């Protein structure tokens, strides 16, 4: 091949990137997010039987809920990654924690996706956690599809739900389907684009292509079969078609417009439309900003960023997996890679792809894919991995904790296991761990109480350590930096009784009250106090400065 001929590798990378769809499912707790995740896997053919999240004593549990405490409580407290193929597209689906105490993990997951599927409980409408997550999506202009779930129950009127979504989330809603009835009188949905009706029949075991489909939006048979519910729906559809704007792909891709679907995930109803819309509407991977330049997904050189670390996915092996979003190029097993932060070389030979806890060895991956790299402390959250280029991707947030607890081991002989367990849990972002300069008792920082409960449970069941978690006097934390290194050292020495280092050795000041922090800020004008630590930028800059 002559020097001026293009490499055949690049066209293949481009075609593979175009096939990728990487999205997260977000919702308030109990809106049915994990159930919908199951059904998307079922309808794509990725699994043969769906687990029940609520059947806590049964032998089956949700495929995406693998942690022991999740099986006991029937909630998601960790993010899961699943890959499937559907209609010649490779779909990377990230199921996020619904519980607000784990919002930080969800925020980081949202930095790794190109679209989001928002699940709304039709009875409860837009709930607080949904608002918070949508704010993150809007800040990143993430395209959002909306699925209104649980239409087989007594719920709010669809027009009221549509108005609430527009008002609360600041987005234009374009219905793609419209419900005919609700609860016991739920007859199905009108597919407004395909001009037909999908008739509802309850049952968890029904699969794709088995529901009854009737042609037309004003088929005379509807009035006879579905009575008043059809008449109401017909009037609402006329209103919606007059008032709602046409679907605009550009507005959707910039997060200003959301297509809305209605259904019942537990009954496998409305799932097919969501899968088809994800393939047809959700964007393929796009450019990603690094501190040095913008990285294009079709570039031949590999790059990626670690957005999540999970310990003990296989408790028998005490493993740690670093989840990496491929940003560019073509990953091949055994290739020579570099951790930009540390300069260390990686040659990963046991990289895996996921169907929740089921994993398969991976030979190759492309931009948009999520790959798992076994990690023994080499990789940290926010790390960029490349084929050698000094790149650093930005945007991975860590928030200052709002609650603090001290942690000690019940059995002094297990102090080593406690520290090892907390180190791993801190690395994965399940909890923030602080080592005070003065004193030997470790501090835990979290957004919500449930995080402490989960950490105590995991320490006992995964590391064999019973921990005493007690209240702490501290209530506020701020990471500190300074352009003058000598001034930073003076600050740390003068405040050593309230200073600690976090999991990546970033210095942190801890105080009991907000007024105390304001006094410290006024006394040390050169010191910068940060409520948000963007791991990537801070650590990379520290390495450059050092």
N, C-alpha and C positions, 0 to 999 in steps of 0.2 A: 504494500500500500504506500503510495507516495505521500510526502510530507504535507501536501496541501489538501489531501482527502480527509473528510471528517471521520473521526473515530466511530465505529459502529456502537460503542458503549453508550455514547451520549443519547442517540435516538432511542435506545432501549430504556435508559433512565427516564427520558421524557415521557415515553408511553406508560411506564410503570407508575410514575408520579400522577399522571392523569387518571389512573385507575383508583387512586387512594381516596378514601373518605375517613377522616378522623374526627370523632365527635364525642362529647360527654353528655350524659343524662343528668339533669339537675332538677331538684324539687325540694319542697318542704317535706319533713318526715311524714311517712304514712300516705303520701299521695299516690303510691303505687309504682314508684320508680324502679325498684328492684324486680318487681313482677314484670314490668314492661321490658326490662333488660332480658329476662328469661325468655319472653315470648318473641323478642327480636331474634334471639339465638335459635329458637325453635323454628320460626318461619323461614330463616335463612338456611336451615338444614344443618346448622352447626352442632345442635344437640338433638337427641331423640325424645327426651322426656324432660319436662320442666319441673323444678323443685318448687315446693310451697314455702314461702317465707314464714307464714304463720304456723305451719305444722311443726312446731318446735320439738315435739317429742317423736316425730316420725323419723324414719331413716333417711329421708330426703330433706335437703335444705337447699336454699337458693344457690345456684351454681356460682353466682358472684359474691355470696357471703360465705367465706371459707374460715374465718377466724372463730374460735370456739365461743367467745363471748357473743358474737353475732348470732350463732346458732341458738344460744340460750335465750337471747332477748328478742330475736326476730327483727333486728335493726342492722343497718350497714354503718360501721364505724371506720372502715378502711376503703380506699379506692381499689377497684378491680379493673383489670385490663383484659379485653377479649378481642380476638381477631376472627373474622369470618369472611367468606366470599359470597357475593350475591350479585347476580346479573353482570358478571364479568368485572365487578368492582371488589377491591379489597377494603373491607370495612373494619376500622379499628375503633372499638367501642369502649369508653371509659365510664364505669359506673362509680359515682362519687358518694361519699357519706351524706346522708340526708340530715343527720343531727347537727344542729347549729354549733355544738361544741367542737365539731371537727371541720369548721369552715375553712381553716387555714390549709388543710390538706386539699380541700376542694379548690381553693383559689389557685394553688400550685398546679393542680390538674388542668385547670382552665387555661393555663399558659401553654399547654401541650396540644391543644385541639384547634381545629379549624372551624368548628360549628358546635352548637349545643342544642339538645332536645329538652325543652322545658315541659315537665309533667305537672298538670294542675288538677287538684281534686275538685270535681265539678260541684261538690256540696260546699266546700270551704273557700273556693276562689283563690285569689292571690294572698299568700300567707307571708309572714315576716322573712323566713329564710329564702323564699323565692325572690323577694325584693332585693335582699343583699347579694344573692348570686347574680341576679340580672344586672345589678350595678357594675359588677366586675366584668360581665360580658359586654355591657355597653361601653365601658371604659376602653375595651380592646376592640370595639366594633365587631364583635363575634356574631355571625349569622345565627338566628334562633328559630327553630320550629317549635310550635306549641301543640301539645297533645292534652286535651281535656278528658280526663279519665273518670271512670266509675259512673257512666251514664245509665247503667242498669240499676242505679239507686235513686232515691228521691233527692234531687239536686236543684241548684239554682237554674233560673231560666237562661237559655243560651245567649239571648241578647244582653241580659244583665252581666253575664260573665265576659262577653266580648267588650262591653263598655268598661268594665272594671280593669281588664287587662290593658286596654288602651290608656286609661286614666292613671293607673298605678305604675305601669312600666314605661310609659312615654313612647309607645310604639304603635304604629298603625297595624291593625289586625285584618288579614284577608282570609275569610273562611274558605277552605278547600272542600270541607264536608260540612253537612248540617244535620243535627239530630232530628229524628221523628219520634217525639215522645221522650219519656224518661221513666226510671224505676220499673215497676211491673208493666207499664205501658210503653216501654222503650221498644220500638219496632225496627230501628236501624238508622242508617245515615244516608242522606242524599250526597252523592259525589258530584259537586257542582261543576267540576272540570270535565268529567267523563259523561255527564248528563245521564246518570243512572242511580238506582238505589240499591244499596247492599242491605239485605234483610237480616235482622239480628235473630240469632238463636243461641240461648245460653249453653255453655258447656266448655270446660277447660281442654277437652281432648280434640276439639275441632281444629283442623289444620288448614293451611292456605288452599284457596280454590274450592272449598266445600260449601261456602255460604251461597244462598240464593241471591241472584242479581237480576233486577228488573230494569229494563231500558226506559229512558225518558225521565224528566223531572215532573211532568204533569200527566203521567199515565193514568187513564180513567180507572184502572184497577185499584189505584192507591186509596181513593176515597172509600171504596167499598170494603177494602181489607183493613185499612188503618184508621178510618173514621175521623174523629175530632183531632187526634194527634197529627194526622196528615194535614188537615185544614190549617191548624195553627202553624205547622212547619212551613206550609206553602206561603202563608202571609209573611212569615219572618224572612223567608228566602227572598221574596219580592222586595222587602225593605232593605235587606242586606245588599242585594244586587244593585239597588239604586244608590245607596249611601256609601258603601265600601268602595275604595278605589280598586282599579285593576291591579293584579299582582305585577310587581316590577322587580325583576331579578337583581338589578343594581341596588335598589333600596334594601332588598333582603340581604344581599352580600355585605352591606355596610351596617347591618344591625338596626335599620330604621323601620323595617316592615317584617311581620312574622306571619307565615301561613298557619292556619289553625285547623286542627283535626279533632274529631270527637270519637270516643269509643269506650271499650271496657277491656282493659288489658287482661284481667283475670279470666275473661271469657274469650280471649284470643280475638277480640273484635276491634277492628280499626288498626291493627298492627301492620297488615299488608300495605296499607296506604302510607304509613310512616316510613317503612322500609323503602318503598318506591320513591318517595319524596326525597329521602336522604341521598339516594343514588342520583336522582335527576337534578336536585337543587343545591345540595351542600357542595361547597367548593373543594377542589383538589388542594393539596398543600401549596402555600404561597411563600413569598419572600419572608425571611426572618431577620430582624435587625440584630447585629452584634455591635460591640463597642467600636470595633475597627471599621466595619463596612456592613452592607446589606448582603445576606447570603441567599442565593437563588436555589430552589430545590433541585433543579435539573443540572446543577454543576457536577462535574465528574468526581471531584474530591469529596470524601465522606466528612460530615460533621454532625454532631448531635449534642443534646443537653440533657443532663440528669435532672428530672423533675420530681422524682419520688424514689425513696429507698424503703424496702419492706423487709423486716427481719422475720425469720422463722416461718416462711411460707411452707416449708417442709420441716416441722419440729424435730423429726428424727435426725436431721442433718445439721440443725442449727445454722441454716443458711441465711445469707443476706443477698437480696436481689436489688440491683440498681436499675430502675426503669428509665430508659433513655428514649427521647423522641428524636428520630432521625430528621435532621434539618436539610441535608443535601447529600447527593452522591449515592454510591452503591456500597452497602456493607456486605462483606464476605467473611465467613467464619475463618478465624486465624490470621486475619490481616493485622498489620502493624499499626497501632494507634498510639496517640499521645494524650495524656491528661494535662490540659493546658495549665491549670493552677499549680500543679506540683512538678511538671516536666517529666513525670514517670511514664514509662512505656507500658502499653497493654497489648497482649496478643490473645484476645478472648476466643477460646475454642469450644466453650459450652454455653454459648448464647442461646436464649430460649425465646419462643413466642408463647402466647398464653391463650387458653380458654379457661379463664379464672384460675383455679388451682391445678388444672390439667395443663401441662406444659410440653412443648415439643422442641427438640433441637432445631436450631435455625441455621440455614446455610447462607441466606442472603436477605437483605432488607433494603428498602428505598425510603426516600423522604416521605414523612407522614406515618411511617410504621413506628410502633412502640416495641422495643426489644429489651430483654432482661439480661443483664450482665451479672453473674455471680461476683459478689463484692466482699472483700475481707478488709475493710477499712481504707481501701485505696481511693474509693470514689465518695464524694460528698454531694449533697443536694446543691444544685446549681452548677456543677462542674460541666465544662465544655470538653468534648473529646473530638479530636480531629486527626487527620493523617500527618500533622506536623505544623500546620499554620497556627500562629498565635491569635486565635479568635476567642472572644468571650461573649456569649449570648447573655442578654439582660432580661430583667422582668420577673425573676422568681422571688416572690415576697415572703418575708418573715415579719410577723406582727409582734409588737411588744405585748407580753402576757398581761392579762387582766386579773389573774389569780395566782397566788403563790402558796406552796406547801414545802415544808422540810421533809426529808425522807431519810430514815435510818433502818438498818437491818435488825430484825428481831433476834436473829442468831449471829453473834459477832464473828463466828467462824465462816459465815457466808458473805463477809464484806466484799471479798473479791468478786463473787458472782453478782452482787448488787451493782457494783460499779461497771462490770462488763455489760450487764443487762441494760442499765441506764445509758451507757455509752451507745449501745446499738439502737435503743429506742429514741435517743436524742438525735442520732444520725439520720434516722428515717423521718424525723419531724413529728412523731406521734406525741411528743412532749418536748418542752424546752428544758434543758438541764443546765444549771449554773453551778460553777465551782467557786464559792466565796474565797477571797484571798485570806480573810481571817476566819479560822475555824475549819472543821473537817466535815461538817454536815452539809450534804448536797441539797440544793434547792430545785424544785420543779416549778416551771411556769406554764400556764395553760390559759386558753380562752374560756373554757367552761369546766364545770365540776366533773362531768362524765369522763373527761380525759384522764383525771387522776384515778378514777375507778377502773378504767381500762388498763392503765399502766400497772396498778396494783395487781389486777387479775393476771396480766401477762407476765409480770415478774414471778408470780407464784407458779403459774402453769407452764411457762416456757423456760424459765431459768431456775426454778426450784427455790425461790427466795421469797420468804414472807417479809413484807416491808411495813414499817410503821410510818404512815403518812400523817403529819400533824400540821396544824395551822402555822403560818409564818407571819411575822410582823410586817413584812414588806407588801406593798400594794401597787407600786409603780416601778417600771423598769425603762431605761433608755440606753441604747447603745451609744458609745461615745467615740468620736474621731477628732483629729486635730491636724492641721497642716504642719504644725510645729511639733516634731516628735518629742523634743525635750519637754515642751509644755504638757504634752499628754502624759509623759512619765511623772511629771510633778503632780499633775491632777490625780493620777492613780495612787501615788504614794500618800498624798494628803487625805485621800478619801478611802483608804484601804479597808476601813471598817464597813463600808457600804459598796465595795467593788466586787465583781465576780467576772469569770470568763465563761462564755457559752461553749456549745459543741464545736465551734470552729475557732475557738480562742479569741473571739471578738470581745473587747472589754465592755462591761455593762455596769452602769450605776443603778443601785436598788435603793429606793426610799420608801418611807412609811406613808407619806402624804404628798399630795400635789404641791401645796405651798412650799414644802421643803425642797422640791425639785426646782421651783421657780427661784428660790434663794440661791441655790447652787449655780443655776444658769447665770444669774446676775453677777455672782462672784467670780465666775470663770468665763469671761466673754469670748475667749479664743476657742473654747471647746464647743464642738457641735454635738447636739443631743438628738438622737434619731428614734422615733417611734416605729419606724419601718426599716428593717434591714434587708436590702436587696442583696442577697448572698453573693451573687455573681460579681457585681461591680465592686463591692467592698473588699472581698477576698482577693480578687484579681489586682486591685489597686494596691492592697497591702503587699502583695508579692512583688509588684513592680517597684514600690517604694523601698522594699527590703533589699 
